[in-house]
Amino acid sequence: MAWTGETDLGTPAPAGDALPLVTLSIDGRRVSVAAGTSVMRAAAQIETAIPKLCATDSVSAFGSCRLCLVEIEGRAGYPASCTTPVLEGMAVRTQTDKLKKLRRGVMELYISDHPLDCLTCAANGDCELQDQAGAVGLREVRYGYDGASHLNCEKDASNPYFDFDPAKCIVCSRCVGPVTKCRERWR
C-alpha cells in the first residue's frame, strides 16, 4: 500500500479538553475552532492554504520564516499566522496583493542564500522550499549571490540517522540536528 501523506495543519492543536469555540472569518468564510488555535491551523481546517516553511503541527510554532503573514482587520502590520491565536469575531485575509508581494520578497531572500543545485539535489521534486517558492509565485531572484553566505560550510555526517548540510539550512529551527561551528556563525 502506498503512503498517501498526512495533512500537516501547521501548528499543534491547543492543549486542554472542552475548550470554548471561537468563531472568526478567514477570506470571508466563517469557521469555529477551539480557543487557542492558531490562525494557520484554523485556515487549514477549512482547506485554506497559507504558505509556510518553519511551521509544522509536530512542534510548537515560533514564526521564524515569515511566509505565513496574514492581514487581520483592525490590526496593524502583518502577523505570522502560525503564532497568532484566533479571537472571537476576527476577520483574516490570507491572499491579498500586498501579502503576495511580501511573501515573494521573503522567499526571494531564502533562495538568494541557497545553493542553486535543485536539478541535482536528492530532494528535487519533494522539496518544501521548491513547493513554497512556487506557491508564492517566485520565478526569479533579483539579488546576487555575492557576499557572505554559508554555502561553503562542510556537511556534518556525524549522526547515523541523517546528514546536516548547512548550505541548505534555512534556519527554520524544525530540526534537532547537530549544530556545527559554521551554523553557529550564521545565527
C-alpha positions in Angstrom: 0.0 0.0 0.0 1.4 3.4 -0.9 1.8 6.2 1.6 -0.6 9.0 0.8 0.7 11.5 3.2 -0.9 13.2 6.1 -2.2 16.7 6.2 0.0 19.0 8.3 -2.1 21.7 9.9 0.9 23.9 10.5 0.7 24.1 14.3 -0.3 21.8 17.1 -3.9 21.8 18.4 -4.3 23.8 21.6 -3.9 21.8 24.8 -6.8 21.1 27.0 -10.2 19.4 27.0 -13.5 21.1 26.3 -12.0 24.4 25.1 -14.7 27.0 24.2 -15.2 27.6 20.4 -14.2 30.8 18.8 -15.8 31.9 15.5 -13.9 34.0 13.0 -13.8 34.6 9.3 -11.0 33.7 7.0 -11.2 35.1 3.5 -14.9 35.7 4.1 -15.5 32.1 5.3 -16.8 31.6 8.8 -15.0 28.9 10.9 -15.4 27.9 14.5 -12.4 26.4 16.3 -11.2 25.8 19.8 -9.8 28.8 21.7 -6.0 28.9 21.4 -6.0 27.6 17.9 -3.6 29.4 15.6 -4.9 31.3 12.6 -2.8 29.0 10.4 -4.4 25.9 11.8 -7.9 27.4 11.6 -7.3 28.2 7.9 -6.0 24.7 7.2 -9.1 23.2 8.8 -11.2 24.9 6.1 -8.6 24.0 3.4 -7.2 27.5 3.0 -3.5 27.1 2.4 -1.2 29.6 3.9 2.5 29.4 2.7 4.8 28.1 5.4 8.3 26.8 5.9 9.0 26.7 9.6 5.6 25.7 10.8 4.5 22.1 11.4 2.0 20.5 13.6 4.7 18.4 15.2 6.4 21.3 17.1 5.3 24.5 18.7 5.2 27.5 16.4 7.8 30.3 16.7 7.2 32.3 13.5 10.8 32.4 12.1 10.2 32.0 8.4 7.7 34.9 8.0 6.0 33.3 4.9 2.7 32.8 6.7 1.9 36.5 7.1 -1.7 37.5 7.1 -3.8 40.6 7.3 -6.2 40.9 10.3 -8.9 43.6 10.2 -8.2 46.3 12.8 -4.7 45.2 13.5 -1.6 47.0 12.2 1.1 45.1 10.4 1.2 41.5 9.1 1.3 38.9 11.9 2.6 35.4 11.4 -0.5 33.2 11.2 1.4 30.3 13.0 1.9 32.3 16.2 -1.3 34.3 16.2 -4.2 32.8 18.2 -7.7 33.2 16.9 -10.0 35.6 18.6 -13.8 35.8 18.5 -15.0 37.8 15.5 -11.5 38.1 14.0 -11.5 38.8 10.2 -8.5 37.4 8.5 -7.3 37.8 4.9 -4.7 35.3 3.6 -4.5 36.2 -0.1 -4.1 39.9 -0.9 -1.8 41.6 -3.4 0.3 43.1 -0.5 0.7 39.7 1.1 1.7 38.1 -2.2 4.4 40.8 -2.6 5.7 40.4 0.9 5.8 36.6 0.7 7.7 36.7 -2.6 10.2 39.1 -1.1 10.7 36.8 1.9 11.1 33.7 -0.3 13.5 35.6 -2.6 15.8 36.2 0.4 15.8 32.5 1.2 16.6 31.5 -2.3 19.3 34.1 -2.6 21.2 32.3 0.2 20.6 28.7 -1.0 22.5 26.5 -3.4 21.3 26.5 -6.9 21.5 22.8 -7.4 17.9 21.9 -7.5 18.2 19.7 -10.6 20.9 17.5 -8.9 19.6 17.7 -5.4 18.2 14.5 -3.9 15.1 16.4 -2.7 14.2 17.8 -6.2 10.5 17.3 -6.7 10.0 16.6 -3.0 11.2 19.8 -1.5 9.3 22.2 0.7 11.4 25.1 -0.3 10.6 24.5 -4.0 7.0 24.0 -3.2 6.7 27.2 -1.3 8.6 29.2 -3.9 6.1 28.0 -6.4 3.2 28.8 -4.0 4.3 32.4 -3.6 4.9 32.8 -7.3 8.7 33.3 -7.1 10.2 32.8 -10.6 13.4 34.8 -10.4 15.7 36.3 -7.8 16.8 39.9 -8.0 19.7 39.6 -5.6 23.2 38.5 -6.5 24.9 35.5 -4.8 28.0 37.5 -3.8 28.8 38.4 -0.3 28.9 36.4 3.0 27.0 33.2 3.0 27.1 29.7 4.5 27.2 27.9 1.1 30.8 26.7 1.6 30.3 25.1 5.0 31.0 21.4 5.3 28.3 18.8 5.6 28.1 17.2 9.0 27.6 13.4 8.7 28.3 12.5 12.3 24.7 11.5 13.1 24.0 7.9 12.0 20.4 8.9 11.0 20.8 12.0 8.9 23.3 14.4 7.5 23.2 18.1 8.3 24.1 20.3 5.3 24.4 23.9 6.5 24.5 25.1 2.9 20.9 24.0 2.5 19.8 25.2 6.0 17.2 28.0 6.0 17.4 28.3 9.8 13.7 27.3 10.2 14.6 25.6 13.6 12.5 22.5 12.9 15.4 20.1 13.0 17.1 18.9 16.1 20.3 18.1 14.2 23.9 18.9 15.2 24.9 22.5 15.5 28.2 23.0 13.7 30.6 25.8 14.1 29.6 27.0 10.7 25.9 27.1 11.6 26.7 28.9 14.9 28.4 31.6 12.9 25.2 32.4 11.0 22.8 32.7 13.9 
